[in-house]
């Protein structure tokens, strides 16, 4: 991100959440609207989230089993299929970053 004005009170943050297990990686992109900024935006928790329309790891939530399912990929293109509860998914978060902000 080129510029982030901490004085702006309302807008849309684009947040990138990185998941990793060994050398397998996946990402979730979320748009967060409202009157919040900085660290408040970075408090991502799978206990509170179950919809992920923009991700590169086929992340879904299975309400019947209470599990998150995803496919992580390493640099060689090998895949790792995961079926985890919220705590296990939270343990795979290695990065949460604001990558864009639009005022409004």
Secondary structure, DSSP 8 states (H G I E B T S, - for coil): -----TT--SEEEEEEEEEEETTEEEEEEEEEEES--THHHH---TTT----SSBSS--EEETTTTEEEEEEE-TTS-EEEEEE-HHHHHHTEEEEEEEEEEE-
